Amino acid sequence: MNGEDNTFLAGPRHSRRIITIAAGLLVVLAVGVLLVVRAKDTAPQEPSPQANPSASPAPEASPTGGSKTPLRLVHGKRTRNGIAVGYPHSAAGAVSAAIEYWAQLGSTLDPDRARKIGDTIAADDFEDAGDYLARGPSNSRRKLGLPTSGPLPEGSTMTLSPAAYQLRDQSDDHMTVLLLSYLTTTTPSSGVLNRVGVFPIELAWQGDWRMRRPSGNDGDYLSLSRTPGSAEATAAGWQDFTQ
């Protein structure tokens, strides 16, 4: 454990609070993603959900930033189990898939739903993806002080809203997409809390962009967390996208 060890619900209770994730390890969703929290609140902002990509043509994305032209997202060609799939074999297709997959995974507290998402988006060698990802909602519930199984208290929700992206290890058939995202949680005890974090996903091209088993290298991206849309985010290499 590096830095200050803050809990998932660190900080006092406030409505629409944003906590910038930047120091002290925190496991979110138990999908192998390690995030960090620092006890500093930014000015309240509304998350910007952008989970539904546009079908317009898209330029290629650069690995770490530098382009001032927002990446235009693309639609998946079809839907399976309520998830858009069938993305083009391009960087824009990979980013679009990553946004859809993370928005789906990060917006459920239902283990059965997470299992179905895993079974739908996993790469061929990620054979236990359904069971692996189904552990996430249970862990998230526990971190939020909610029952780990069964019905949730009325109004309990979690929503992940990607706001910017970077690419790593980019090749024709593999790449890692980093998403700077808002994570918004609502519980009876804590109200509405907004956090900001870096959510990586490793993708492989297998006739579509598929999620690979997390490699456990997520700590490499902890220092990249910034407030979306800020000058600091741009300086850290975060790039915008548009629908």
ZAGU-188790 format. One line per 5 residues: number of its first residue (from 0); their letters; for each residue x, y, z of N, C-alpha, C, O, CB. Coordinates in steps of 0.2 Angstrom, whole numbers, plus 2048, in hexadecimal, padded with zeros to 3 digits. Glycine has a CB too. Layout:
BEGIN
NUM) A) X,Y,Z,X,Y,Z,X,Y,Z,X,Y,Z,X,Y,Z  ...
***
This chain:
BEGIN
0) MNGED) 804,7FA,800,800,800,800,804,806,800,808,807,805,7FB,800,806  804,80B,7FB,808,810,7FA,804,817,7FC,7FE,817,7FA,80B,811,7F3  807,81B,800,803,821,801,7FE,820,807,7FE,81B,80A,800,824,7FB  7FA,825,807,7F4,825,80C,7EF,820,80A,7ED,820,805,7F1,82C,80D  7ED,81C,80F,7E8,817,80E,7E1,819,80F,7DF,819,815,7EA,810,812
5) NTFLA) 7DE,81C,80A,7D7,81E,80B,7D2,819,809,7D4,815,804,7D6,825,806  7CD,819,80C,7C7,814,80A,7C4,817,804,7C4,81C,801,7C3,813,810  7BF,812,801,7BB,814,7FB,7B7,81A,7FC,7B6,81E,7F8,7B7,80E,7FA  7B4,81B,802,7B0,821,804,7B4,826,808,7B1,829,80C,7AA,81E,807  7BA,827,806,7BE,82B,80A,7BB,832,80A,7B8,835,805,7C5,82C,808
10) GPRHS) 7BC,836,80F,7BA,83D,810,7B3,83E,813,7AF,839,813,7BA,840,809  7B1,844,815,7AA,845,818,7A5,844,813,7A6,844,80D,7AA,84C,81B  79F,844,815,799,843,811,797,84A,80E,796,84F,811,793,840,815  797,84A,807,795,850,804,791,84D,7FE,792,848,7FB,79B,854,802  78C,852,7FB,789,850,7F5,78D,852,7EF,790,858,7EF,782,854,7F5
15) RRIIT) 78D,84E,7EA,791,850,7E4,798,851,7E5,79B,856,7E2,78D,855,7E0  79B,84E,7E9,7A2,84F,7EB,7A7,84B,7E6,7A5,845,7E4,7A4,84D,7F2  7AC,84E,7E3,7B1,84B,7DF,7B7,84A,7E3,7BA,84F,7E6,7B2,84F,7D9  7BA,844,7E3,7C0,843,7E6,7C5,841,7E0,7C4,83C,7DD,7C0,83D,7EB  7CA,844,7E0,7CF,843,7DB,7D3,83D,7DD,7D7,83D,7E2,7D4,849,7D9
20) IAAGL) 7D4,838,7D9,7D7,832,7DA,7DF,833,7D8,7E0,833,7D2,7D4,82B,7D7  7E3,833,7DD,7EA,834,7DC,7EF,832,7E1,7F5,832,7E0,7EB,83B,7DB  7ED,82F,7E7,7F2,82C,7EB,7EF,828,7F1,7EA,82A,7F4,7F6,832,7EF  7F2,822,7F2,7EF,81D,7F7,7EB,818,7F3,7E6,81A,7F1,7EB,821,7FC  7ED,812,7F3,7EA,80D,7EF,7E3,80B,7F1,7E1,80B,7F7,7EE,807,7EF
25) LVVLA) 7DF,80A,7EC,7D7,809,7ED,7D5,804,7E7,7D7,805,7E1,7D3,80F,7EC  7D3,7FE,7E9,7D0,7FA,7E4,7C9,7FB,7E2,7C5,7FB,7E7,7D1,7F2,7E6  7C8,7FD,7DC,7C1,7FE,7DA,7BE,7F9,7D5,7C2,7F7,7D0,7C1,805,7D6  7B9,7F6,7D6,7B5,7F1,7D2,7B9,7EA,7D2,7B6,7E6,7CF,7B5,7F4,7CB  7BE,7E9,7D5,7C2,7E3,7D6,7C3,7E0,7CF,7C2,7DA,7CE,7BE,7DE,7DA
30) VGVLL) 7C5,7E4,7CA,7C6,7E1,7C3,7CE,7E2,7C2,7D0,7E2,7BC,7C2,7E4,7BE  7D2,7E2,7C7,7D9,7E3,7C7,7DB,7EA,7C6,7E1,7EB,7C4,7DB,7DE,7C1  7D6,7EF,7C7,7D8,7F6,7C6,7DA,7F9,7CC,7D5,7F9,7D1,7D2,7F9,7C2  7E0,7FB,7CD,7E2,7FF,7D3,7E2,806,7D2,7E5,809,7CD,7E9,7FC,7D6  7DE,80A,7D6,7DD,811,7D6,7E0,814,7DC,7E1,810,7E1,7D6,813,7D5
35) VVRAK) 7E1,81A,7DC,7E4,81E,7E2,7E0,824,7E4,7DD,827,7DF,7EB,820,7E1  7DF,825,7EA,7DB,82B,7ED,7DF,830,7F0,7E3,82E,7F4,7D5,828,7F1  7DE,836,7EF,7E1,83B,7F4,7DB,83F,7F7,7D6,840,7F4,7E6,83F,7F0  7DC,841,7FD,7D7,844,801,7D6,84C,7FF,7D7,850,803,7D7,844,808  7D5,84D,7F8,7D5,854,7F6,7CF,854,7F1,7CE,850,7ED,7DB,856,7F2
40) DTAPQ) 7CA,858,7F3,7C4,859,7EF,7C5,85E,7EA,7C8,864,7EB,7BE,85A,7F3  7C2,85D,7E4,7C2,862,7DF,7BC,866,7DE,7B7,864,7E2,7C4,860,7D8  7BB,86B,7DB,7B5,86F,7DA,7B0,86A,7D7,7B1,866,7D2,7B5,875,7D6  7A9,86A,7DA,7A4,865,7D7,7A3,866,7D0,7A3,86C,7CD,79E,866,7DB  7A3,860,7CC,7A2,860,7C5,79D,85B,7C4,79D,856,7C7,7A8,860,7C1
45) EPSPQ) 799,85B,7BE,795,856,7BC,799,851,7B8,79C,853,7B4,78E,859,7B9  798,84A,7B9,79B,846,7B5,798,847,7AE,793,849,7AD,79A,83F,7B7  79C,845,7A9,79A,845,7A2,79A,83E,79F,79E,83C,79B,79F,84A,79E  794,83B,79F,793,834,79D,794,835,795,791,839,792,78C,831,79E  798,830,792,79A,830,78B,79A,829,789,79F,827,786,7A0,834,789
50) ANPSA) 796,824,78B,797,81D,78A,794,81B,784,795,815,781,793,81A,790  790,81F,780,78D,81D,77A,790,821,774,78F,827,773,785,81F,77A  795,81D,771,799,820,76C,795,822,765,790,820,764,79F,81C,76A  798,827,761,795,829,75B,798,824,755,79D,821,756,797,830,75A  794,824,750,795,820,74B,79A,824,745,79B,821,740,78F,81D,747
55) SPAPE) 79C,82A,747,79F,82E,742,7A7,82B,741,7A9,828,746,7A0,835,744  7AA,82C,73C,7B1,82A,73B,7B5,82D,740,7B4,833,743,7B3,82C,734  7BB,82A,742,7BF,82C,747,7C6,82C,745,7C9,828,742,7BE,827,74D  7CA,831,747,7D1,831,746,7D5,82D,74B,7D2,82A,750,7D4,838,747  7DB,82B,749,7DF,826,74D,7E1,82A,754,7E2,830,753,7E5,824,74A
60) ASPTG) 7E2,827,759,7E4,82A,75F,7EB,829,760,7EE,824,75E,7E0,827,765  7EF,82E,763,7F6,82D,765,7F7,82A,76C,7F2,82A,770,7F9,834,765  7FC,827,76E,7FD,823,774,7FC,827,77A,7F9,825,77F,804,820,774  7FF,82D,77B,7FF,830,781,7FD,838,781,7FE,83B,786,806,830,784  7FA,83A,77C,7F7,840,77B,7FB,844,776,7FF,842,772,7F8,844,782
65) GSKTP) 7F9,84B,776,7FC,84F,771,7F7,852,76C,7F8,857,769,802,84C,76E  7F2,84E,76A,7ED,850,765,7E8,854,768,7E6,853,76E,7EA,84A,762  7E7,85A,765,7E2,85F,768,7DB,85D,765,7D6,860,767,7E4,866,767  7DB,859,760,7D4,857,75D,7D1,851,761,7D4,84C,761,7D5,855,755  7CB,852,763,7C8,84D,767,7C7,846,763,7C5,847,75D,7C1,84F,76A
70) LRLVH) 7C8,841,766,7C7,83A,762,7BF,839,761,7BB,83A,766,7CA,834,766  7BD,838,75B,7B6,837,75A,7B4,82F,75B,7B7,82B,758,7B3,839,753  7B0,82E,760,7AE,827,762,7AA,824,75C,7A7,827,758,7AB,826,768  7AA,81D,75C,7A6,819,757,7A1,814,75B,7A3,812,760,7AB,816,752  79C,813,758,797,80E,75B,79A,807,759,79D,806,755,790,80F,757
75) GKRTR) 798,803,75E,798,7FC,75D,793,7FA,758,78E,7FD,757,798,7F7,763  794,7F5,754,78F,7F3,74E,789,7EF,751,784,7EF,74D,793,7EF,749  78A,7EC,757,784,7E8,759,784,7E8,761,789,7EB,764,785,7E1,757  77F,7E6,764,77F,7E5,76B,77E,7DE,76D,77A,7DA,76A,779,7EA,76D  782,7DC,772,781,7D6,776,780,7D7,77D,784,7DA,780,787,7D1,774
80) NGIAV) 77B,7D4,780,77A,7D4,787,77A,7DC,789,77C,7DD,78F,77F,7D0,78B  777,7E0,785,776,7E7,787,77D,7EB,786,77D,7F0,789,774,7E7,78E  782,7E8,783,789,7EB,783,78A,7EC,77B,789,7E7,777,78E,7E7,786  78C,7F2,77A,78E,7F3,773,795,7F0,771,79A,7F1,775,78F,7FB,771  795,7EC,76C,79B,7E8,76A,79C,7E9,762,797,7EC,75F,79B,7E1,76C
85) GYPHS) 7A1,7E6,75F,7A2,7E7,758,7A5,7ED,756,7A2,7F1,752,79B,7E6,754  7AB,7EF,759,7AE,7F5,757,7B4,7F4,752,7B6,7EF,751,7B2,7F8,75E  7B5,7FA,74E,7BA,7F9,749,7C1,7F8,74C,7C3,7F9,751,7BA,800,745  7C5,7F5,747,7CC,7F3,749,7D1,7FA,748,7D4,7FA,743,7CF,7EE,744  7D0,7FE,74D,7D4,804,74D,7D4,807,754,7D1,804,759,7D0,80A,748
90) AAGAV) 7D9,80C,755,7D9,80F,75C,7D3,812,75E,7D1,811,764,7DF,814,75C  7CF,815,759,7C9,818,75B,7C4,813,75D,7C0,814,762,7C6,81C,755  7C4,80D,75A,7C0,807,75C,7C1,805,763,7BD,803,767,7C0,802,757  7C8,804,764,7CA,802,76B,7C8,807,770,7C6,804,775,7D2,801,76B  7C9,80D,76F,7C7,812,774,7BF,812,775,7BD,812,77B,7C9,819,772
95) SAAIE) 7BC,811,770,7B4,811,770,7B2,80B,774,7AE,80B,778,7B1,811,769  7B5,805,773,7B4,7FF,776,7B5,7FF,77E,7B2,7FD,782,7B7,7F9,773  7BB,802,77F,7BD,803,786,7B8,807,78A,7B7,806,790,7C4,806,787  7B6,80D,787,7B1,811,78A,7AB,80D,78C,7A8,80E,791,7B0,817,786  7A8,80A,787,7A2,806,788,7A3,800,78D,79F,800,791,7A0,802,781
100) YWAQL) 7A9,7FD,78D,7AA,7F7,792,7AA,7FA,799,7A7,7F7,79D,7B0,7F3,790  7AE,7FF,79A,7AF,802,7A0,7A9,805,7A3,7A7,804,7A9,7B5,807,7A1  7A5,808,79F,79F,80B,7A1,79A,806,7A3,796,807,7A8,79C,810,79B  79A,800,7A0,796,7FB,7A2,798,7F8,7A8,794,7F7,7AD,795,7F6,79C  79F,7F6,7A9,7A1,7F3,7AF,7A1,7F7,7B5,79F,7F5,7BA,7A8,7F1,7AE
105) GSTLD) 7A2,7FE,7B4,7A3,802,7BA,79C,805,7BC,79C,809,7C0,7A7,808,7B8  797,803,7B8,790,806,7BA,78B,800,7BC,785,801,7BC,78D,809,7B4  78E,7FB,7BF,789,7F6,7C2,78C,7F4,7C9,792,7F3,7CA,789,7F0,7BD  787,7F2,7CD,788,7EF,7D3,785,7E8,7D4,784,7E6,7D9,785,7F4,7D9  784,7E5,7CE,781,7DF,7CD,786,7DA,7CB,788,7DA,7C5,77B,7DF,7C8
110) PDRAR) 788,7D5,7CF,78D,7D0,7CD,78B,7CC,7C7,78F,7CB,7C2,78E,7CB,7D2  784,7CA,7C6,782,7C7,7C0,783,7CB,7BA,785,7C8,7B4,77B,7C5,7C1  782,7D1,7BA,782,7D6,7B5,78A,7D6,7B3,78C,7D6,7AD,780,7DD,7B6  78E,7D7,7B8,795,7D7,7B6,798,7D1,7B3,79C,7D1,7AF,799,7D9,7BD  795,7CB,7B5,797,7C5,7B2,795,7C4,7AB,799,7C2,7A7,794,7BF,7B6
115) KIGDT) 78F,7C7,7A9,78D,7C7,7A2,791,7CB,79E,793,7CA,798,785,7C9,7A2  793,7D1,7A1,797,7D6,79D,79E,7D2,79C,7A0,7D3,796,799,7DC,7A1  7A1,7CF,7A1,7A7,7CC,7A0,7A7,7C6,79B,7AB,7C6,796,7AA,7C9,7A6  7A2,7C2,79B,7A1,7BD,796,7A0,7C0,78F,7A2,7BC,78A,79B,7B9,798  79E,7C6,78E,79C,7C9,788,7A3,7CC,785,7A4,7CC,77F,797,7CE,788
120) IAADD) 7A7,7CF,789,7AC,7D4,786,7B3,7D0,787,7B8,7D3,784,7AC,7DA,78A  7B4,7CB,78A,7BA,7C8,78C,7BE,7C5,786,7BB,7C2,781,7BA,7C2,791  7C5,7C6,786,7C9,7C3,781,7C9,7BB,782,7C7,7B9,787,7D0,7C5,781  7CB,7B7,77C,7CA,7B0,77D,7CE,7AD,782,7CC,7A8,785,7CD,7AD,776  7D4,7B0,784,7D8,7AD,789,7D6,7AF,790,7D9,7AD,795,7DF,7AE,788
125) FEDAG) 7D1,7B3,791,7CE,7B6,797,7C8,7B2,799,7C3,7B4,799,7CC,7BE,797  7C9,7AB,79A,7C4,7A6,79B,7C0,7A7,7A1,7BA,7A5,7A1,7C7,79F,79B  7C2,7AA,7A6,7BE,7AA,7AC,7BC,7B2,7AD,7BB,7B4,7B3,7C2,7A8,7B2  7BB,7B5,7A8,7BA,7BD,7A8,7B3,7BE,7AC,7B3,7C2,7B0,7B9,7C0,7A1  7AE,7BA,7AB,7A7,7BB,7AE,7A8,7BA,7B5,7A6,7BF,7B9,7A2,7B6,7AB
130) DYLAR) 7AB,7B5,7B8,7AC,7B4,7BF,7B0,7B9,7C2,7AF,7BC,7C7,7AE,7AD,7C1  7B6,7BB,7BE,7BB,7C0,7C1,7B7,7C7,7C2,7B8,7CA,7C7,7C0,7C0,7BC  7B4,7C9,7BD,7B1,7D0,7BD,7AB,7D0,7C1,7A9,7D5,7C4,7AF,7D2,7B6  7A7,7CA,7C3,7A1,7CA,7C7,7A3,7CB,7CE,79F,7CD,7D2,79E,7C3,7C7  7AA,7CB,7D0,7AC,7CC,7D7,7AC,7D4,7D8,7AC,7D6,7DE,7B3,7C9,7D8
135) GPSNS) 7AC,7D8,7D2,7AD,7DF,7D3,7A7,7E2,7D7,7A8,7E6,7DB,7AD,7E2,7CC  7A1,7E1,7D4,79B,7E4,7D8,79B,7E2,7DF,799,7E7,7E3,795,7E2,7D4  79C,7DC,7E1,79C,7DA,7E8,7A1,7DE,7EC,7A0,7E1,7F2,79D,7D3,7E9  7A7,7DF,7E9,7AC,7E3,7ED,7AA,7EA,7ED,7AB,7EE,7F2,7B3,7E2,7E9  7A7,7ED,7E8,7A5,7F4,7E8,7A0,7F5,7ED,7A0,7FA,7F0,7A3,7F6,7E1
140) RRKLG) 79B,7F0,7ED,796,7F1,7F2,799,7F1,7F9,797,7F5,7FD,791,7EB,7F2  79E,7ED,7FB,7A1,7ED,801,7A4,7F3,803,7A4,7F6,808,7A6,7E7,802  7A8,7F6,7FE,7AC,7FC,7FF,7A7,802,800,7A8,807,803,7B0,7FE,7F9  7A1,801,7FD,79C,807,7FE,797,806,804,793,80A,805,797,807,7F8  798,800,808,794,7FF,80E,78E,7FC,80C,789,7FD,810,794,805,812
145) LPTSG) 78D,7F9,806,786,7F6,804,787,7EF,805,78C,7EC,806,785,7F8,7FD  781,7EC,805,780,7E4,806,784,7E1,800,783,7E3,7FA,779,7E2,806  788,7DC,801,78D,7D9,7FC,789,7D5,7F7,78B,7D3,7F2,792,7D6,7FF  783,7D3,7F9,77E,7CF,7F5,777,7D1,7F6,776,7D4,7FB,780,7C7,7F6  773,7CF,7F1,76C,7D0,7F2,76A,7D7,7F0,76E,7DB,7ED,76A,7CF,7F9
150) PLPEG) 764,7D9,7F1,761,7E0,7EF,765,7E5,7F3,768,7E5,7F8,75A,7E1,7F1  766,7EB,7EF,769,7F1,7F2,764,7F6,7F5,75E,7F6,7F3,76D,7F4,7EC  766,7FA,7F9,762,7FF,7FC,760,803,7F6,764,805,7F1,766,803,801  75A,806,7F6,757,80A,7F1,75C,810,7F0,75E,813,7F4,750,80C,7F3  75D,811,7E9,761,817,7E7,769,816,7E7,76D,81B,7E6,760,81D,7EC
155) STMTL) 76B,810,7E9,772,80E,7E9,774,80D,7E2,772,808,7DE,774,808,7ED  779,811,7DF,77B,810,7D8,783,812,7D8,786,815,7DC,778,815,7D4  786,810,7D2,78D,811,7D1,78D,812,7C9,78A,80E,7C5,792,80B,7D3  790,818,7C7,791,819,7C0,798,81C,7BE,79A,820,7C2,78B,81F,7BE  79A,819,7B9,7A1,81B,7B6,7A0,81E,7B0,79D,81C,7AB,7A6,814,7B6
160) SPAAY) 7A3,824,7AF,7A2,828,7AA,7A9,82B,7A7,7AC,82F,7AA,79E,82F,7AB  7AB,827,7A2,7B2,829,79F,7B2,830,79C,7AD,833,799,7B4,824,799  7B7,834,79D,7B8,83B,79B,7BE,83C,796,7BE,841,793,7B8,83F,7A1  7C3,838,797,7C9,839,792,7CD,833,792,7CB,82E,795,7CE,83F,795  7D2,832,78D,7D5,82C,78C,7DC,82D,78A,7DE,832,789,7D2,828,786
165) QLRDQ) 7E0,828,78B,7E7,827,789,7E8,820,786,7E4,81B,788,7EC,829,78E  7ED,81F,782,7EE,818,780,7F5,816,782,7FA,81A,782,7EE,818,778  7F6,810,783,7FD,80D,785,7FE,806,781,7F9,803,77F,7FD,80C,78D  804,804,780,806,7FE,77D,802,7FD,776,7FF,7F7,775,805,7F8,782  801,802,772,7FD,801,76C,800,7FE,767,806,7FF,765,7FB,808,76A
170) SDDHM) 7FD,7F9,764,7FF,7F5,75E,7F8,7F4,75A,7F3,7F6,75C,803,7EE,760  7F9,7F0,754,7F3,7EF,750,7EE,7EB,754,7E8,7EC,753,7F5,7EC,74A  7F0,7E6,758,7EB,7E1,75B,7EB,7E1,763,7E7,7DE,766,7ED,7DB,759  7EF,7E6,766,7EF,7E6,76D,7F0,7EE,76F,7F3,7F1,76C,7F4,7E2,771  7EC,7F0,774,7EE,7F6,777,7EA,7F7,77E,7E6,7F3,780,7EC,7FC,773
175) TVLLL) 7ED,7FB,782,7EA,7FD,789,7E7,804,788,7EB,809,786,7EF,7FC,78E  7E1,804,78A,7DD,80B,78A,7DD,80D,791,7DA,809,795,7D6,80A,786  7DF,813,793,7DE,816,799,7D8,81B,799,7D8,81F,794,7E4,81A,79C  7D3,81B,79D,7CE,81F,79D,7CE,823,7A4,7CE,820,7A9,7C7,81B,79D  7CE,82A,7A3,7CD,82E,7A9,7C6,82F,7AA,7C2,832,7A5,7D1,835,7A8
180) SYLTT) 7C3,82D,7AF,7BC,82C,7B0,7B9,82F,7B7,7BD,82F,7BC,7BA,825,7AF  7B3,831,7B7,7B0,832,7BD,7AC,82C,7BF,7AA,828,7BB,7AA,838,7BC  7AD,82A,7C6,7A9,825,7C9,7A5,828,7CE,7A7,82B,7D3,7AE,820,7CC  79E,827,7CD,799,82A,7D1,795,825,7D5,793,820,7D2,794,82F,7CD  795,826,7DB,792,821,7DF,78C,824,7E3,78D,82A,7E6,796,81D,7E4
185) TTPSS) 787,821,7E4,781,823,7E8,77F,81E,7ED,77E,818,7EB,77B,825,7E4  77F,820,7F4,77D,81B,7F9,779,81F,7FE,77A,825,7FF,783,817,7FD  775,81B,802,771,81F,807,775,822,80C,773,827,80F,76C,81A,80A  77B,81F,80E,77F,822,813,783,828,811,785,82C,815,783,81D,816  786,828,80B,78A,82D,809,788,831,803,78C,836,802,790,829,806
190) GVLNR) 782,830,801,77F,835,7FC,783,834,7F5,785,82E,7F4,780,83C,7FE  784,839,7F1,787,838,7EB,78E,83B,7EC,790,840,7EE,783,83D,7E6  793,836,7E9,79A,838,7EA,79D,837,7E3,79C,832,7DF,79E,834,7EF  7A1,83C,7E0,7A5,83B,7DA,7AC,83A,7DB,7AF,83E,7DF,7A3,841,7D6  7AF,835,7D8,7B6,834,7D8,7B9,835,7D1,7B5,833,7CC,7B8,82E,7DC
195) VGVFP) 7BF,836,7D0,7C2,836,7CA,7C8,831,7CA,7CC,831,7CF,7C5,83D,7C8  7C8,82C,7C5,7CE,827,7C5,7D0,825,7BE,7CC,827,7B9,7CC,821,7C9  7D5,822,7BE,7D8,81F,7B8,7D6,818,7B7,7D7,814,7BC,7E0,820,7B7  7D2,816,7B2,7D0,80F,7B1,7D3,80C,7AA,7D1,80E,7A5,7C8,80F,7B0  7D8,808,7AB,7DB,805,7A5,7D7,7FE,7A3,7D4,7FB,7A7,7E2,803,7A7
200) IELAW) 7D8,7FD,79D,7D5,7F7,79A,7DA,7F4,794,7DB,7F8,790,7CE,7F7,798  7DC,7EE,795,7E0,7EB,790,7DC,7E8,78B,7D8,7E3,78C,7E5,7E6,793  7DD,7E9,784,7D8,7E7,77F,7DC,7E3,77A,7E2,7E4,779,7D5,7EC,77B  7D9,7DE,777,7DC,7DA,772,7D7,7D9,76C,7D1,7D9,76D,7DE,7D2,774  7DA,7DA,766,7D5,7D9,760,7D4,7D2,75E,7D9,7CE,75D,7D8,7DD,75A
205) QGDWR) 7CE,7D0,75F,7CC,7C9,75D,7C5,7C9,759,7C0,7C6,75B,7CB,7C4,763  7C6,7CD,753,7C0,7CE,750,7BC,7D3,753,7B7,7D6,750,7BC,7C8,74F  7BD,7D6,758,7BA,7DB,75C,7C0,7DD,761,7C4,7D9,763,7B3,7DA,75F  7BF,7E3,765,7C3,7E4,76A,7C1,7E1,770,7BB,7E2,773,7C4,7EC,76B  7C5,7DC,773,7C3,7D8,779,7C7,7DA,77F,7CD,7DC,77E,7C4,7D1,777
210) MRRPS) 7C5,7D9,785,7C8,7DB,78B,7CD,7D5,78D,7CA,7CF,78E,7C3,7DC,791  7D3,7D7,78E,7D8,7D2,791,7D8,7D2,798,7D6,7D6,79C,7DF,7D3,78E  7DA,7CC,79B,7DB,7CC,7A2,7E0,7D2,7A5,7E5,7D2,7A2,7DE,7C5,7A5  7DE,7D5,7AA,7E2,7DB,7AC,7E9,7D8,7AE,7E9,7D3,7B1,7DF,7DE,7B2  7EE,7DB,7AC,7F5,7D9,7AD,7F8,7DB,7B4,7FD,7D8,7B7,7FA,7DC,7A8
215) GNDGD) 7F4,7DF,7B8,7F6,7E1,7BF,7FB,7E7,7BF,7FE,7E8,7C4,7F9,7DB,7C2  7FC,7EA,7B9,801,7F0,7B8,7FD,7F6,7B9,800,7FC,7B7,804,7F0,7B2  7F7,7F6,7BC,7F3,7FC,7BC,7F6,802,7C1,7F5,808,7C0,7EC,7FB,7BF  7FB,800,7C5,7FE,805,7CA,802,80A,7C6,804,80F,7C8,802,802,7CF  804,808,7BF,808,80C,7BB,805,812,7B9,808,817,7B7,80A,808,7B5
220) YLSLS) 7FE,812,7BA,7FA,818,7B7,7F7,81C,7BD,7F4,821,7BB,7F4,815,7B3  7F9,81B,7C3,7F6,81F,7C9,7F7,826,7C8,7F3,82A,7CA,7F8,81C,7CF  7FD,828,7C6,7FF,82F,7C6,7FC,833,7C1,7FD,839,7C1,807,82F,7C6  7F8,830,7BD,7F5,833,7B7,7EE,836,7B9,7EC,83A,7B5,7F4,82F,7B1  7EC,835,7BF,7E5,837,7C0,7E5,83F,7C1,7E9,842,7C5,7E3,834,7C7
225) RTPGS) 7E0,842,7BD,7DF,849,7BD,7D8,84B,7BD,7D4,846,7BB,7E3,84D,7B8  7D6,851,7BE,7CF,853,7BD,7CE,853,7B6,7D1,857,7B3,7CE,85A,7C1  7C9,850,7B3,7C8,850,7AC,7C6,857,7AA,7C3,85B,7AD,7C2,84C,7AA  7C9,859,7A4,7C8,85F,7A1,7CC,865,7A3,7CC,86A,7A1,7C1,861,7A2  7D1,863,7A8,7D5,868,7AB,7DC,869,7A7,7DD,864,7A3,7D7,867,7B2
230) AEATA) 7DF,86E,7A8,7E6,86F,7A4,7EB,86A,7A7,7EF,868,7A3,7E8,876,7A6  7EA,868,7AD,7EE,863,7B0,7ED,85C,7AC,7F2,858,7AB,7ED,862,7B7  7E7,85A,7AA,7E5,854,7A7,7E8,854,7A0,7EB,84F,79E,7DD,853,7A6  7E8,85A,79C,7EB,85B,796,7F2,85A,796,7F5,856,792,7E9,861,793  7F5,85D,79B,7FD,85C,79C,7FF,855,79D,804,853,79B,7FF,861,7A1
235) AGWQD) 7FA,851,7A1,7FC,84A,7A2,7FB,846,79C,7FC,840,79D,7F8,848,7A8  7F8,848,797,7F7,844,791,7F0,842,78F,7EF,83E,78B,7FC,83E,791  7EC,844,793,7E5,842,792,7E2,845,78C,7E3,84B,78B,7E0,843,798  7DE,841,788,7DB,844,782,7D4,843,782,7D1,83F,785,7DE,840,77C  7D0,848,77F,7C9,848,77F,7C6,844,779,7CA,842,775,7C7,84F,77E
240) FTQ) 7C0,842,77A,7BD,83E,775,7B6,842,774,7B3,845,779,7BC,837,776  7B3,840,76F,7AC,843,76D,7A8,83E,76A,7AA,839,767,7AD,84A,769  7A1,83F,76A,79D,83A,767,79B,83C,760,797,839,75D,796,839,76C
***
